[in-house]
Amino acid sequence: MGVQKILNFIHTKEALNMKYKLKLMPMVAKNTAFKVLHQYYTTRSQNPLKKKQSIIALCGKLIRVLFTLGTKLKEYDASDVIGPVR
């Protein structure tokens, strides 16, 4: 399965429900990078997300981070997760 197919699968309705059931809340509560992103997604001035929408967006982010760490054999860096804008 190619990368594009995986990323397309991430956005299907079944996948969204599955990702939400992963219970990303402990990750948001304990990881500072994901906590900052969740805060940003829910309080930004343009198009703020609801809490569930933010958690689902963070699930997709977590999948992309894990995929990148596995394929490029890099160590986790919180500044890469947050990005330069936030």
N, CA, C and O atoms as a CHARMM CRD file, in Angstrom:
* protein
*
  344
    1    1 MET  N      0.84900  -1.17000   0.00000 PROA 1      0.00000
    2    1 MET  CA     0.00000   0.00000   0.00000 PROA 1      0.00000
    3    1 MET  C      0.89500   1.23400   0.00000 PROA 1      0.00000
    4    1 MET  O      1.77900   1.36000   0.84700 PROA 1      0.00000
    5    2 GLY  N      0.67300   2.13300  -0.93600 PROA 2      0.00000
    6    2 GLY  CA     1.49700   3.32400  -1.05900 PROA 2      0.00000
    7    2 GLY  C      1.15700   4.37500  -0.02100 PROA 2      0.00000
    8    2 GLY  O      0.13100   4.29800   0.65500 PROA 2      0.00000
    9    3 VAL  N      2.02000   5.34100   0.09000 PROA 3      0.00000
   10    3 VAL  CA     1.84600   6.41300   1.07000 PROA 3      0.00000
   11    3 VAL  C      0.57100   7.18600   0.78900 PROA 3      0.00000
   12    3 VAL  O     -0.16600   7.51400   1.71800 PROA 3      0.00000
   13    4 GLN  N      0.29600   7.48200  -0.47100 PROA 4      0.00000
   14    4 GLN  CA    -0.90000   8.25200  -0.81200 PROA 4      0.00000
   15    4 GLN  C     -2.16400   7.49900  -0.43700 PROA 4      0.00000
   16    4 GLN  O     -3.12600   8.10600   0.03400 PROA 4      0.00000
   17    5 LYS  N     -2.17900   6.17300  -0.63800 PROA 5      0.00000
   18    5 LYS  CA    -3.34400   5.38500  -0.25900 PROA 5      0.00000
   19    5 LYS  C     -3.54000   5.40300   1.24000 PROA 5      0.00000
   20    5 LYS  O     -4.67200   5.46300   1.71900 PROA 5      0.00000
   21    6 ILE  N     -2.44200   5.35100   1.99200 PROA 6      0.00000
   22    6 ILE  CA    -2.54100   5.40700   3.44800 PROA 6      0.00000
   23    6 ILE  C     -3.10300   6.74800   3.88500 PROA 6      0.00000
   24    6 ILE  O     -3.98700   6.80600   4.74000 PROA 6      0.00000
   25    7 LEU  N     -2.59000   7.83300   3.29900 PROA 7      0.00000
   26    7 LEU  CA    -3.07100   9.16200   3.67300 PROA 7      0.00000
   27    7 LEU  C     -4.52500   9.36300   3.26500 PROA 7      0.00000
   28    7 LEU  O     -5.27000  10.04000   3.97400 PROA 7      0.00000
   29    8 ASN  N     -4.94600   8.79100   2.13700 PROA 8      0.00000
   30    8 ASN  CA    -6.34800   8.86800   1.74300 PROA 8      0.00000
   31    8 ASN  C     -7.22500   8.08000   2.70300 PROA 8      0.00000
   32    8 ASN  O     -8.33600   8.50400   3.02000 PROA 8      0.00000
   33    9 PHE  N     -6.73300   6.93100   3.16900 PROA 9      0.00000
   34    9 PHE  CA    -7.49100   6.11700   4.11600 PROA 9      0.00000
   35    9 PHE  C     -7.68700   6.84700   5.43300 PROA 9      0.00000
   36    9 PHE  O     -8.70300   6.65800   6.10200 PROA 9      0.00000
   37   10 ILE  N     -6.72000   7.68200   5.81200 PROA 10     0.00000
   38   10 ILE  CA    -6.79200   8.39700   7.08100 PROA 10     0.00000
   39   10 ILE  C     -8.03000   9.28600   7.13600 PROA 10     0.00000
   40   10 ILE  O     -8.56500   9.52100   8.21900 PROA 10     0.00000
   41   11 HSD  N     -8.49200   9.78000   6.00300 PROA 11     0.00000
   42   11 HSD  CA    -9.57700  10.74600   5.99400 PROA 11     0.00000
   43   11 HSD  C    -10.96000  10.14100   5.74900 PROA 11     0.00000
   44   11 HSD  O    -11.93200  10.88600   5.61800 PROA 11     0.00000
   45   12 THR  N    -11.07400   8.82300   5.68400 PROA 12     0.00000
   46   12 THR  CA   -12.38800   8.23300   5.51500 PROA 12     0.00000
   47   12 THR  C    -13.14000   8.25900   6.83600 PROA 12     0.00000
   48   12 THR  O    -12.53100   8.35500   7.90100 PROA 12     0.00000
   49   13 LYS  N    -14.44400   8.17600   6.76800 PROA 13     0.00000
   50   13 LYS  CA   -15.27000   8.27900   7.96600 PROA 13     0.00000
   51   13 LYS  C    -14.96600   7.16000   8.96000 PROA 13     0.00000
   52   13 LYS  O    -14.89400   7.40200  10.16400 PROA 13     0.00000
   53   14 GLU  N    -14.78900   5.95100   8.46600 PROA 14     0.00000
   54   14 GLU  CA   -14.48800   4.83300   9.35300 PROA 14     0.00000
   55   14 GLU  C    -13.14600   5.03700  10.04900 PROA 14     0.00000
   56   14 GLU  O    -12.99100   4.72900  11.23100 PROA 14     0.00000
   57   15 ALA  N    -12.19100   5.55500   9.30500 PROA 15     0.00000
   58   15 ALA  CA   -10.87200   5.78700   9.88800 PROA 15     0.00000
   59   15 ALA  C    -10.93100   6.88500  10.94300 PROA 15     0.00000
   60   15 ALA  O    -10.25300   6.80400  11.96700 PROA 15     0.00000
   61   16 LEU  N    -11.74100   7.90900  10.69400 PROA 16     0.00000
   62   16 LEU  CA   -11.87100   8.98300  11.68100 PROA 16     0.00000
   63   16 LEU  C    -12.45200   8.45200  12.98400 PROA 16     0.00000
   64   16 LEU  O    -11.97900   8.79800  14.06700 PROA 16     0.00000
   65   17 ASN  N    -13.47000   7.61900  12.88100 PROA 17     0.00000
   66   17 ASN  CA   -14.03900   7.03300  14.09300 PROA 17     0.00000
   67   17 ASN  C    -13.03000   6.13200  14.78000 PROA 17     0.00000
   68   17 ASN  O    -12.92900   6.13500  16.00600 PROA 17     0.00000
   69   18 MET  N    -12.28100   5.35900  14.00000 PROA 18     0.00000
   70   18 MET  CA   -11.27400   4.47500  14.56800 PROA 18     0.00000
   71   18 MET  C    -10.18200   5.28400  15.25900 PROA 18     0.00000
   72   18 MET  O     -9.74000   4.93100  16.35300 PROA 18     0.00000
   73   19 LYS  N     -9.74600   6.37500  14.61500 PROA 19     0.00000
   74   19 LYS  CA    -8.69400   7.19000  15.19900 PROA 19     0.00000
   75   19 LYS  C     -9.16900   7.86100  16.48100 PROA 19     0.00000
   76   19 LYS  O     -8.40200   7.99100  17.43600 PROA 19     0.00000
   77   20 TYR  N    -10.43200   8.28700  16.50800 PROA 20     0.00000
   78   20 TYR  CA   -10.93500   8.93600  17.72100 PROA 20     0.00000
   79   20 TYR  C    -11.01300   7.94300  18.86400 PROA 20     0.00000
   80   20 TYR  O    -10.82300   8.31000  20.02400 PROA 20     0.00000
   81   21 LYS  N    -11.29200   6.68500  18.54400 PROA 21     0.00000
   82   21 LYS  CA   -11.38000   5.65500  19.57300 PROA 21     0.00000
   83   21 LYS  C    -10.01600   5.27200  20.13100 PROA 21     0.00000
   84   21 LYS  O     -9.93900   4.58400  21.14900 PROA 21     0.00000
   85   22 LEU  N     -8.94400   5.70300  19.48500 PROA 22     0.00000
   86   22 LEU  CA    -7.61000   5.42800  20.00900 PROA 22     0.00000
   87   22 LEU  C     -7.36100   6.16100  21.32400 PROA 22     0.00000
   88   22 LEU  O     -6.41500   5.86000  22.05200 PROA 22     0.00000
   89   23 LYS  N     -8.21300   7.11100  21.60700 PROA 23     0.00000
   90   23 LYS  CA    -8.10300   7.88500  22.84400 PROA 23     0.00000
   91   23 LYS  C     -6.76000   8.60000  22.92100 PROA 23     0.00000
   92   23 LYS  O     -5.87300   8.22900  23.69000 PROA 23     0.00000
   93   24 LEU  N     -6.64400   9.61200  22.11800 PROA 24     0.00000
   94   24 LEU  CA    -5.41900  10.39600  22.07700 PROA 24     0.00000
   95   24 LEU  C     -5.32900  11.36200  23.25500 PROA 24     0.00000
   96   24 LEU  O     -4.35000  12.10000  23.36600 PROA 24     0.00000
   97   25 MET  N     -6.30500  11.37100  24.11400 PROA 25     0.00000
   98   25 MET  CA    -6.31700  12.30700  25.22500 PROA 25     0.00000
   99   25 MET  C     -5.07900  12.19200  26.12200 PROA 25     0.00000
  100   25 MET  O     -4.54100  13.22800  26.51300 PROA 25     0.00000
  101   26 PRO  N     -4.59400  10.98700  26.47200 PROA 26     0.00000
  102   26 PRO  CA    -3.36500  10.93700  27.28000 PROA 26     0.00000
  103   26 PRO  C     -2.17400  11.57300  26.56100 PROA 26     0.00000
  104   26 PRO  O     -1.31800  12.18500  27.20000 PROA 26     0.00000
  105   27 MET  N     -2.11700  11.43000  25.24200 PROA 27     0.00000
  106   27 MET  CA    -1.02900  12.04400  24.48900 PROA 27     0.00000
  107   27 MET  C     -1.14200  13.56100  24.55600 PROA 27     0.00000
  108   27 MET  O     -0.13500  14.25400  24.69800 PROA 27     0.00000
  109   28 VAL  N     -2.35500  14.07700  24.45400 PROA 28     0.00000
  110   28 VAL  CA    -2.55800  15.51900  24.53100 PROA 28     0.00000
  111   28 VAL  C     -2.23700  16.02000  25.93700 PROA 28     0.00000
  112   28 VAL  O     -1.69200  17.11100  26.10300 PROA 28     0.00000
  113   29 ALA  N     -2.57400  15.22600  26.94000 PROA 29     0.00000
  114   29 ALA  CA    -2.35800  15.65100  28.31700 PROA 29     0.00000
  115   29 ALA  C     -0.89000  15.62300  28.72200 PROA 29     0.00000
  116   29 ALA  O     -0.46200  16.45000  29.52700 PROA 29     0.00000
  117   30 LYS  N     -0.10800  14.68900  28.18200 PROA 30     0.00000
  118   30 LYS  CA     1.26000  14.50100  28.66400 PROA 30     0.00000
  119   30 LYS  C      2.34200  15.00500  27.72200 PROA 30     0.00000
  120   30 LYS  O      3.44100  15.32000  28.17800 PROA 30     0.00000
  121   31 ASN  N      2.07300  15.09400  26.43400 PROA 31     0.00000
  122   31 ASN  CA     3.08200  15.53200  25.47100 PROA 31     0.00000
  123   31 ASN  C      2.89300  17.02200  25.22000 PROA 31     0.00000
  124   31 ASN  O      1.82500  17.45500  24.78700 PROA 31     0.00000
  125   32 THR  N      3.93100  17.80200  25.49200 PROA 32     0.00000
  126   32 THR  CA     3.79400  19.25400  25.38500 PROA 32     0.00000
  127   32 THR  C      3.53400  19.71200  23.95300 PROA 32     0.00000
  128   32 THR  O      2.79700  20.67400  23.73800 PROA 32     0.00000
  129   33 ALA  N      4.13100  19.03600  22.97000 PROA 33     0.00000
  130   33 ALA  CA     3.92400  19.44500  21.57400 PROA 33     0.00000
  131   33 ALA  C      2.46800  19.25000  21.16200 PROA 33     0.00000
  132   33 ALA  O      1.87700  20.12700  20.53200 PROA 33     0.00000
  133   34 PHE  N      1.89000  18.10700  21.51500 PROA 34     0.00000
  134   34 PHE  CA     0.49800  17.86700  21.15700 PROA 34     0.00000
  135   34 PHE  C     -0.44700  18.72600  21.99300 PROA 34     0.00000
  136   34 PHE  O     -1.52200  19.10300  21.52500 PROA 34     0.00000
  137   35 LYS  N     -0.05500  19.03400  23.21600 PROA 35     0.00000
  138   35 LYS  CA    -0.86800  19.92300  24.05100 PROA 35     0.00000
  139   35 LYS  C     -0.91800  21.31800  23.44200 PROA 35     0.00000
  140   35 LYS  O     -1.97400  21.95000  23.40400 PROA 35     0.00000
  141   36 VAL  N      0.22900  21.79500  22.96600 PROA 36     0.00000
  142   36 VAL  CA     0.29800  23.11900  22.33000 PROA 36     0.00000
  143   36 VAL  C     -0.52600  23.12900  21.05300 PROA 36     0.00000
  144   36 VAL  O     -1.25500  24.08700  20.79800 PROA 36     0.00000
  145   37 LEU  N     -0.42000  22.07300  20.24300 PROA 37     0.00000
  146   37 LEU  CA    -1.20400  22.00800  19.00400 PROA 37     0.00000
  147   37 LEU  C     -2.69400  21.95900  19.28300 PROA 37     0.00000
  148   37 LEU  O     -3.47600  22.61200  18.59200 PROA 37     0.00000
  149   38 HSD  N     -3.09900  21.18600  20.29900 PROA 38     0.00000
  150   38 HSD  CA    -4.52000  21.10700  20.65400 PROA 38     0.00000
  151   38 HSD  C     -5.02800  22.47900  21.10200 PROA 38     0.00000
  152   38 HSD  O     -6.11800  22.90200  20.71600 PROA 38     0.00000
  153   39 GLN  N     -4.24100  23.15800  21.90700 PROA 39     0.00000
  154   39 GLN  CA    -4.60600  24.51000  22.35700 PROA 39     0.00000
  155   39 GLN  C     -4.73800  25.44400  21.15900 PROA 39     0.00000
  156   39 GLN  O     -5.67500  26.23900  21.08100 PROA 39     0.00000
  157   40 TYR  N     -3.78900  25.34100  20.22400 PROA 40     0.00000
  158   40 TYR  CA    -3.81300  26.20300  19.04200 PROA 40     0.00000
  159   40 TYR  C     -5.04000  25.90900  18.18000 PROA 40     0.00000
  160   40 TYR  O     -5.73900  26.83000  17.75800 PROA 40     0.00000
  161   41 TYR  N     -5.30100  24.62400  17.91800 PROA 41     0.00000
  162   41 TYR  CA    -6.43500  24.25800  17.06300 PROA 41     0.00000
  163   41 TYR  C     -7.77400  24.71300  17.64800 PROA 41     0.00000
  164   41 TYR  O     -8.67500  25.09000  16.89900 PROA 41     0.00000
  165   42 THR  N     -7.91400  24.68400  18.95600 PROA 42     0.00000
  166   42 THR  CA    -9.20700  25.01700  19.56200 PROA 42     0.00000
  167   42 THR  C     -9.37800  26.50400  19.84300 PROA 42     0.00000
  168   42 THR  O    -10.50000  26.95900  20.06800 PROA 42     0.00000
  169   43 THR  N     -8.28400  27.27400  19.83500 PROA 43     0.00000
  170   43 THR  CA    -8.41000  28.69600  20.17600 PROA 43     0.00000
  171   43 THR  C     -7.96900  29.64300  19.06700 PROA 43     0.00000
  172   43 THR  O     -7.94700  30.85500  19.28600 PROA 43     0.00000
  173   44 ARG  N     -7.61700  29.14100  17.89000 PROA 44     0.00000
  174   44 ARG  CA    -7.16500  30.04000  16.83500 PROA 44     0.00000
  175   44 ARG  C     -8.30900  30.95700  16.39800 PROA 44     0.00000
  176   44 ARG  O     -9.48200  30.60200  16.51700 PROA 44     0.00000
  177   45 SER  N     -7.95400  32.13200  15.89300 PROA 45     0.00000
  178   45 SER  CA    -8.97300  33.13200  15.56700 PROA 45     0.00000
  179   45 SER  C     -9.77900  32.75700  14.32700 PROA 45     0.00000
  180   45 SER  O    -10.99100  32.97200  14.29300 PROA 45     0.00000
  181   46 GLN  N     -9.13100  32.20400  13.31500 PROA 46     0.00000
  182   46 GLN  CA    -9.84200  31.79500  12.10600 PROA 46     0.00000
  183   46 GLN  C    -10.09200  30.29800  12.15600 PROA 46     0.00000
  184   46 GLN  O     -9.15800  29.50900  12.30000 PROA 46     0.00000
  185   47 ASN  N    -11.33900  29.91200  12.03800 PROA 47     0.00000
  186   47 ASN  CA   -11.74600  28.51900  11.97000 PROA 47     0.00000
  187   47 ASN  C    -11.26700  27.68200  13.16200 PROA 47     0.00000
  188   47 ASN  O    -10.54600  26.70200  12.97200 PROA 47     0.00000
  189   48 PRO  N    -11.65900  28.05500  14.39100 PROA 48     0.00000
  190   48 PRO  CA   -11.26900  27.20700  15.53300 PROA 48     0.00000
  191   48 PRO  C    -12.01700  25.87700  15.48500 PROA 48     0.00000
  192   48 PRO  O    -13.18700  25.82400  15.10700 PROA 48     0.00000
  193   49 LEU  N    -11.33300  24.81500  15.87100 PROA 49     0.00000
  194   49 LEU  CA   -11.93200  23.48600  15.84600 PROA 49     0.00000
  195   49 LEU  C    -12.57300  23.17300  17.19200 PROA 49     0.00000
  196   49 LEU  O    -12.17100  23.69300  18.23300 PROA 49     0.00000
  197   50 LYS  N    -13.58200  22.30500  17.13800 PROA 50     0.00000
  198   50 LYS  CA   -14.13700  21.78400  18.37800 PROA 50     0.00000
  199   50 LYS  C    -13.15500  20.75100  18.92600 PROA 50     0.00000
  200   50 LYS  O    -12.23500  20.32900  18.22500 PROA 50     0.00000
  201   51 LYS  N    -13.35300  20.35000  20.17400 PROA 51     0.00000
  202   51 LYS  CA   -12.38500  19.44800  20.81200 PROA 51     0.00000
  203   51 LYS  C    -12.25200  18.12400  20.07100 PROA 51     0.00000
  204   51 LYS  O    -11.13600  17.64200  19.87500 PROA 51     0.00000
  205   52 LYS  N    -13.35900  17.52900  19.65700 PROA 52     0.00000
  206   52 LYS  CA   -13.28800  16.25100  18.94700 PROA 52     0.00000
  207   52 LYS  C    -12.59800  16.41800  17.60300 PROA 52     0.00000
  208   52 LYS  O    -11.81400  15.55900  17.19800 PROA 52     0.00000
  209   53 GLN  N    -12.87800  17.50900  16.91100 PROA 53     0.00000
  210   53 GLN  CA   -12.22800  17.77000  15.63000 PROA 53     0.00000
  211   53 GLN  C    -10.72300  17.94200  15.80800 PROA 53     0.00000
  212   53 GLN  O     -9.93000  17.48100  14.98800 PROA 53     0.00000
  213   54 SER  N    -10.35100  18.60400  16.87700 PROA 54     0.00000
  214   54 SER  CA    -8.93800  18.80100  17.16100 PROA 54     0.00000
  215   54 SER  C     -8.24800  17.47500  17.45700 PROA 54     0.00000
  216   54 SER  O     -7.13400  17.23900  16.98900 PROA 54     0.00000
  217   55 ILE  N     -8.89100  16.61600  18.22200 PROA 55     0.00000
  218   55 ILE  CA    -8.31300  15.31100  18.54100 PROA 55     0.00000
  219   55 ILE  C     -8.13600  14.47900  17.27100 PROA 55     0.00000
  220   55 ILE  O     -7.12200  13.79900  17.11200 PROA 55     0.00000
  221   56 ILE  N     -9.11000  14.53000  16.37200 PROA 56     0.00000
  222   56 ILE  CA    -9.00700  13.78100  15.12200 PROA 56     0.00000
  223   56 ILE  C     -7.87600  14.34400  14.25900 PROA 56     0.00000
  224   56 ILE  O     -7.14200  13.58200  13.63100 PROA 56     0.00000
  225   57 ALA  N     -7.73200  15.65500  14.22500 PROA 57     0.00000
  226   57 ALA  CA    -6.62200  16.25600  13.48500 PROA 57     0.00000
  227   57 ALA  C     -5.28500  15.83100  14.08800 PROA 57     0.00000
  228   57 ALA  O     -4.32300  15.57900  13.36300 PROA 57     0.00000
  229   58 LEU  N     -5.22900  15.75400  15.40600 PROA 58     0.00000
  230   58 LEU  CA    -3.99500  15.32900  16.07100 PROA 58     0.00000
  231   58 LEU  C     -3.70700  13.84900  15.83600 PROA 58     0.00000
  232   58 LEU  O     -2.54600  13.44100  15.79500 PROA 58     0.00000
  233   59 CYS  N     -4.74800  13.05300  15.68300 PROA 59     0.00000
  234   59 CYS  CA    -4.53900  11.63300  15.34300 PROA 59     0.00000
  235   59 CYS  C     -3.86400  11.50700  13.98500 PROA 59     0.00000
  236   59 CYS  O     -2.92600  10.72700  13.81800 PROA 59     0.00000
  237   60 GLY  N     -4.34100  12.27200  13.02700 PROA 60     0.00000
  238   60 GLY  CA    -3.70600  12.27000  11.71000 PROA 60     0.00000
  239   60 GLY  C     -2.26600  12.74900  11.78600 PROA 60     0.00000
  240   60 GLY  O     -1.38700  12.21400  11.11100 PROA 60     0.00000
  241   61 LYS  N     -2.03100  13.76000  12.61100 PROA 61     0.00000
  242   61 LYS  CA    -0.67500  14.27100  12.80800 PROA 61     0.00000
  243   61 LYS  C      0.22100  13.19600  13.42200 PROA 61     0.00000
  244   61 LYS  O      1.37000  13.02900  13.01300 PROA 61     0.00000
  245   62 LEU  N     -0.31100  12.46700  14.40700 PROA 62     0.00000
  246   62 LEU  CA     0.46000  11.40300  15.05700 PROA 62     0.00000
  247   62 LEU  C      0.82400  10.30100  14.06200 PROA 62     0.00000
  248   62 LEU  O      1.94600   9.79400  14.07800 PROA 62     0.00000
  249   63 ILE  N     -0.11300   9.93600  13.20400 PROA 63     0.00000
  250   63 ILE  CA     0.16200   8.90700  12.19800 PROA 63     0.00000
  251   63 ILE  C      1.25700   9.37700  11.24500 PROA 63     0.00000
  252   63 ILE  O      2.14800   8.60200  10.89800 PROA 63     0.00000
  253   64 ARG  N      1.19900  10.64000  10.81900 PROA 64     0.00000
  254   64 ARG  CA     2.23400  11.16200   9.92100 PROA 64     0.00000
  255   64 ARG  C      3.59400  11.22300  10.61600 PROA 64     0.00000
  256   64 ARG  O      4.62000  10.93300  10.00100 PROA 64     0.00000
  257   65 VAL  N      3.60100  11.60200  11.90300 PROA 65     0.00000
  258   65 VAL  CA     4.85700  11.65900  12.65000 PROA 65     0.00000
  259   65 VAL  C      5.45700  10.26600  12.78300 PROA 65     0.00000
  260   65 VAL  O      6.65200  10.08300  12.55300 PROA 65     0.00000
  261   66 LEU  N      4.64100   9.28300  13.15200 PROA 66     0.00000
  262   66 LEU  CA     5.13600   7.91600  13.30900 PROA 66     0.00000
  263   66 LEU  C      5.63900   7.35500  11.97700 PROA 66     0.00000
  264   66 LEU  O      6.65300   6.65900  11.93500 PROA 66     0.00000
  265   67 PHE  N      4.93100   7.65900  10.89700 PROA 67     0.00000
  266   67 PHE  CA     5.34800   7.19600   9.57300 PROA 67     0.00000
  267   67 PHE  C      6.70000   7.79500   9.20200 PROA 67     0.00000
  268   67 PHE  O      7.57800   7.09200   8.70200 PROA 67     0.00000
  269   68 THR  N      6.86500   9.08400   9.44600 PROA 68     0.00000
  270   68 THR  CA     8.12800   9.75800   9.13200 PROA 68     0.00000
  271   68 THR  C      9.26500   9.21800   9.97900 PROA 68     0.00000
  272   68 THR  O     10.36600   8.98700   9.47800 PROA 68     0.00000
  273   69 LEU  N      9.00000   9.01500  11.26800 PROA 69     0.00000
  274   69 LEU  CA    10.04000   8.48000  12.14600 PROA 69     0.00000
  275   69 LEU  C     10.47500   7.08200  11.69800 PROA 69     0.00000
  276   69 LEU  O     11.65400   6.73500  11.77300 PROA 69     0.00000
  277   70 GLY  N      9.51800   6.29300  11.23700 PROA 70     0.00000
  278   70 GLY  CA     9.83800   4.94300  10.79900 PROA 70     0.00000
  279   70 GLY  C     10.55200   4.87800   9.46800 PROA 70     0.00000
  280   70 GLY  O     11.45200   4.05800   9.28600 PROA 70     0.00000
  281   71 THR  N     10.16700   5.72500   8.53800 PROA 71     0.00000
  282   71 THR  CA    10.76100   5.64500   7.20300 PROA 71     0.00000
  283   71 THR  C     12.10900   6.34900   7.12500 PROA 71     0.00000
  284   71 THR  O     13.01800   5.87500   6.44400 PROA 71     0.00000
  285   72 LYS  N     12.24500   7.47600   7.81600 PROA 72     0.00000
  286   72 LYS  CA    13.50200   8.23100   7.74000 PROA 72     0.00000
  287   72 LYS  C     14.45000   7.90200   8.88600 PROA 72     0.00000
  288   72 LYS  O     15.57000   8.41100   8.93700 PROA 72     0.00000
  289   73 LEU  N     14.00300   7.05300   9.80500 PROA 73     0.00000
  290   73 LEU  CA    14.81500   6.63800  10.94600 PROA 73     0.00000
  291   73 LEU  C     15.36300   7.84300  11.72000 PROA 73     0.00000
  292   73 LEU  O     16.54100   7.89200  12.07500 PROA 73     0.00000
  293   74 LYS  N     14.47700   8.81300  11.97000 PROA 74     0.00000
  294   74 LYS  CA    14.84100  10.00400  12.71900 PROA 74     0.00000
  295   74 LYS  C     14.37300   9.85500  14.16000 PROA 74     0.00000
  296   74 LYS  O     13.49300   9.04800  14.45900 PROA 74     0.00000
  297   75 GLU  N     14.96900  10.63800  15.04400 PROA 75     0.00000
  298   75 GLU  CA    14.50500  10.69000  16.41600 PROA 75     0.00000
  299   75 GLU  C     13.39300  11.71800  16.51600 PROA 75     0.00000
  300   75 GLU  O     13.31600  12.64900  15.71500 PROA 75     0.00000
  301   76 TYR  N     12.53400  11.53900  17.50600 PROA 76     0.00000
  302   76 TYR  CA    11.40700  12.44800  17.71700 PROA 76     0.00000
  303   76 TYR  C     11.92000  13.81400  18.14600 PROA 76     0.00000
  304   76 TYR  O     12.74300  13.91900  19.05500 PROA 76     0.00000
  305   77 ASP  N     11.43300  14.85100  17.49100 PROA 77     0.00000
  306   77 ASP  CA    11.78400  16.21600  17.85100 PROA 77     0.00000
  307   77 ASP  C     10.49100  17.02300  17.91800 PROA 77     0.00000
  308   77 ASP  O      9.79500  17.17900  16.91400 PROA 77     0.00000
  309   78 ALA  N     10.17500  17.53300  19.10200 PROA 78     0.00000
  310   78 ALA  CA     8.91200  18.24900  19.30500 PROA 78     0.00000
  311   78 ALA  C      8.82200  19.50700  18.45600 PROA 78     0.00000
  312   78 ALA  O      7.72700  19.88800  18.04200 PROA 78     0.00000
  313   79 SER  N      9.94300  20.15700  18.18800 PROA 79     0.00000
  314   79 SER  CA     9.89800  21.38000  17.38200 PROA 79     0.00000
  315   79 SER  C      9.48500  21.07800  15.94000 PROA 79     0.00000
  316   79 SER  O      8.88200  21.92600  15.28300 PROA 79     0.00000
  317   80 ASP  N      9.80100  19.88300  15.44400 PROA 80     0.00000
  318   80 ASP  CA     9.35400  19.50000  14.10500 PROA 80     0.00000
  319   80 ASP  C      7.84800  19.25600  14.08500 PROA 80     0.00000
  320   80 ASP  O      7.19100  19.52100  13.07800 PROA 80     0.00000
  321   81 VAL  N      7.30500  18.76000  15.17400 PROA 81     0.00000
  322   81 VAL  CA     5.86500  18.46800  15.25000 PROA 81     0.00000
  323   81 VAL  C      5.07600  19.77300  15.28700 PROA 81     0.00000
  324   81 VAL  O      4.07800  19.91600  14.58100 PROA 81     0.00000
  325   82 ILE  N      5.51500  20.71200  16.09700 PROA 82     0.00000
  326   82 ILE  CA     4.78800  21.97800  16.24300 PROA 82     0.00000
  327   82 ILE  C      4.91200  22.82800  14.98500 PROA 82     0.00000
  328   82 ILE  O      3.94000  23.44600  14.55200 PROA 82     0.00000
  329   83 GLY  N      6.08800  22.85900  14.40600 PROA 83     0.00000
  330   83 GLY  CA     6.29400  23.63700  13.19200 PROA 83     0.00000
  331   83 GLY  C      6.73500  25.05300  13.51100 PROA 83     0.00000
  332   83 GLY  O      6.65800  25.48900  14.66000 PROA 83     0.00000
  333   84 PRO  N      7.19600  25.77100  12.50100 PROA 84     0.00000
  334   84 PRO  CA     7.72800  27.11500  12.74100 PROA 84     0.00000
  335   84 PRO  C      6.66500  28.17800  12.99400 PROA 84     0.00000
  336   84 PRO  O      6.95900  29.19900  13.61700 PROA 84     0.00000
  337   85 VAL  N      5.44000  27.96400  12.52600 PROA 85     0.00000
  338   85 VAL  CA     4.39900  28.98700  12.62600 PROA 85     0.00000
  339   85 VAL  C      3.84100  29.07700  14.03400 PROA 85     0.00000
  340   85 VAL  O      3.57500  30.17600  14.52100 PROA 85     0.00000
  341   86 ARG  N      3.65900  27.93700  14.70000 PROA 86     0.00000
  342   86 ARG  CA     3.00900  27.94500  15.99600 PROA 86     0.00000
  343   86 ARG  C      4.04800  28.08600  17.05400 PROA 86     0.00000
  344   86 ARG  O      3.72100  28.11600  18.24000 PROA 86     0.00000
